[in-house]
Amino acid sequence: MFEGADGGGAWLSMSQLRVLEQSVADVPTKSPRAKRGSAGPVNVHAPGGTGRPGSGLGLDEVAQPRRAALHLPKEMTFESWRRVGEQIGLIADSSAWWKADWLLHGERLFPDRYKRAIEETLLDYQTLRNYAWVARRFPFHRRRDRLSFQHHAEVASLPEEEQDVWLERAERLKWSRNRLRNEIRASRRPEVGVDVPAKVTVTLTVPSERERRWQQAADAAQCSLVEWMALVLDEAAVASPPGPADGARVPDRADVSG
């Protein structure tokens, strides 16, 4: 039930509850087992080995990656070692976009088979769904190479114009993801003397198993449970037709304490 500051409230509808439940309904009950593969080298070397945006992602030839190890020369310069670290970071961050785009491509081309294919990989379906949600909010032409996937995730729930404003600031001022998050939160604090709209408190009682699944989904999205629930419901609200007028009672109410 939603409790207003004035003591009034509105029931949480079954449709709203189903939105939250659907976001974790397809999580595999068992984590896919890692497949045994070759212990040989993994080819992630790019021409030039710069690892810079626009030049191809890869590692310097001094680094020899394996499936479960990274072999480096016993003697190397600090700059060479630092550069390999930058390249690893770029590859790791880019992989979030790759996973998201791979999932969206599979959903579009193989709607009846893509989930089974995911279960046969090392990828977690719920994590992919969270990545895909961000990717849908940012078409290729709106993604910024000089900012991380997590920068984009921080502003994904905002209107498009606000997304661009915050990402432009973060890129120009070289903000970290945490700095961007703090700046956005600070901008939401009311100024002295400005009327603040009444807040609504949401009280939801659900079985512990459902709460556990929701928490796992929130952890995969790297946000709190409350933030995750708000993101899921906001996304559903954008995609859904307008609801009843303000003040109208929602007829499809349910006691979700069971």
N, C-alpha and C positions, 0 to 999 in steps of 0.2 A: 504494500500500500504506500502511496505517496502522501506524506504529511507536509502541509504547508506551514509557513511561519505563523499563520493565523489560526492554526489548529484544524483547518479543513484538510481535505485530502481526496485522492482519487485512487481507485483500485488499479493495481498492475494487471493489465489485460492478459489473457491467454496468448494472444498474438505476440505481445512483447516478450513474454516468457519463452515462447517458441523460438523467437529470434536468437536469444541467448543460448538456448539449448542446441539450436541448429549449428551454431558456430563451433561446437565441440562434438557434434553427433558422429562425425565421420572419422574421429581419431582412431587409429588401429588399436585394438585391445592389447596387442603384443608388439613390442618394438621389433622391427625387422632385423634378422640376424645378419651380421657382417659376413660377406662372402669372402672366401679365401681367394686371394689373387696372387699375381706374380710379385715376387719381392724385387723385381728388376727396377730400373730407373723409370721415373715418371717424366715424360717430356713436357716441361713447362717453360722451356727456354724460348724467348722471343728474339727476333732479329734485333740486334743492337743491345738487347738485355737491359733497356733503360727502365722498364716498368712504369713509364710515365703515361698519363692519359693521352690517347691519340697516337701513341707509338707502339701499341701492342703490349699486352701484359705478359710478363715472364721474369725469370730469374737470370742473373749473371751466370756465365758458364762455370764460375768457381763453385757454385752451389750444385750439388747432386742430390735431387730429391728422390726419395723412395716412398713406397706406400705408407710406411710408418716411421720414417726417419728423414733427416736432412743432413747430408754429409758436407762438411766444410773443410777447407784445407787447414792444416795445423798452423800454418803461418799465413796471415793476410793482414792488409792494412785496415785501420779503423774505418776509413771511408768506404772500403769495399764491404766490410761487415755491416756498416750502417745502411748502405744502399740495398743490400739483400733484405734487411729488415723492412725497409720502405716498400720494396717490391712484394714481400709477403703480405704486408698490410693491405696493399692495393688489391691483390688477388683475393684475399679473404673478404674484403668489403664488396668487391665486384661480384663475388659468388652469391651474395644475397639477391642482387638484381637478376643474375643468371637463373637462380632457382625460381624466382617469381615468374620471370618471362617463360621459362620452360614449362611451368605448371599451367599458365594461362594459354600457352600454345597447345598443350595437350588437351586442355578442357575444350578448346575450340575444334581441334581436329579429330579427337578420339573421345567424345563425351561418354561413351559406354565402356571404355577400356582403360582410361588414364589412371583411375584409382588403383586398379590391380597392378599396373606397372609400377606405381609408386611404392606399393607394399613390397615389391621385389628389389627395391633399392635400399640404400642406407639413409634415405631422406625421410624425415618425419612429416606426415601429411599436415598436421595442425600448424607446424612451423611454416610450411610452404604456403598455407592459406593466409597466415599473417603477413608473410612477405608479399603475396599476391595482392592483398588489400592495398598495401602501399603502392605497389607497381601500377595498379589500376588508377590511382589518384595522380600518377605522374607518367604520362606518355613519354616516349623517348625524347622528344624535343624539349621537354621541360625538366629533364634530369640534369643536374650539375656535376660535371666530372670532378670538380675540386672539393666537393662536399661528400660526406659518407652517406651510405644508405640510411643510417640512423638519424642523420640530420633531416633527411626527407621524412622519415617516420615521425619525427617530433612535430611536424607541421601538417601531416597528412589529413588530420581531421578538420583543419581550418578551411575557409573559403579560398578559392584559387588565388585571388588577388592578395590575400594575406600570406599565403604560402610563398608567393614570389617575393613579397616585401621582406619577410624574415630570412629566406634563403639568400637573398641578395646581401643583406646585412651580414649574415654569418660568413658568406664568402669574402666579402670586402674586408671585414674586420678580423677574419681568421678565427672565428669562434669555434670552440670545441662543441661537441653535442651537448654536454652538460651546461656549458655557458649559454647556448641557444635556449635550452629548456628553462633555465633560470630567468633569462631576459623575457621570455614569453610570459612566464608566471608573474614577474614583476609588473609587466604591462597590464595585467588583469587586475592588479590591486586598485581599489577605488581611491580616488583623490579625496583629500579632506574636504568636507562640506558637500560632497556629491552624494545624492540619494542612491542607495544600493537596492536593487530589486530583491524582493523576498526570496530566500532560498527554499528549496524543497528537500526534505529528507526522505530517502527511499529506504523502506524496511522490507526485506525479503527473507523469508524463511524457506529453506530448501533442504532436502536430504543431504547428508554429508558426502555421499558419493558424487552427487551433482556438483556440489561446491568444489570437491577435489578436482573434477575434470575442468571446471572453469578456471581454477587456480593454475592448473598445468598449462592451459591455453594462454593465460595472462603471463606466466613465466616465459613461455616461448616467445611472446611478443615483447618481452623485456619492459613490462609496465605493471603497475599494481592491478589488483583485481577490479577495483572500482574504475580505474582508468580504462581497462579493457572492456568492461561492461558498457561504459559510456560510448566508447568508440564503436562497438558492435551495434548498439541501438541507434547512434547517430547515422551510421552507414545505412541501416535499415530504413530510417526515417527519410533519408534523401531519396532512396529508391522506391519508397511507398507513396501511394496517392495521399492527398491531404486527409487528415482525420476529422473527427467531429469538431464543431466550433468550440471556442473557449467557453468553459463553463458547462459544456454538455457532459452528461454522465456516460461513461463507457459501459455499454450493456454486457459486453463479454468479459465479466470479471470472474476471478476465481481465487479461492483460498489455496495458496500454493504451499501451505505449511507441511503437506505430506511429502 
